């Protein structure tokens, strides 16, 4: 599960959901393309930034390195839009940027599993 001491409320400026491209398009000799669903359950992307303190950034590092084995294991977190529980995994390691004394911006790219 997402660490309790790390906020899971993404900054609204760059919060992004990208739904799955779950359709196969096949060109036909004549007429419109044929479309079909690729699978019944497709993962989708959730990208965003968290504002963290130095202690919270350290906790996120421990969570990524140890708890999720450098992002290879999935985890649960609260959907920032619907407040439901999601199962996710990291698509890339979190990236930290300095946001002033004692504060950090953590950029996350998450894959939400069906």
Secondary structure by P-SEA (a helix, b strand, c coil): cccccccccccccbbbbbccccbbbbbcccccbbbbbcccbbbbbbbbbbbbcaaaaaaaaaaaaccccccccccccccccccbbbbbbbcccbbbbbccccbbbbbbbbbbcc
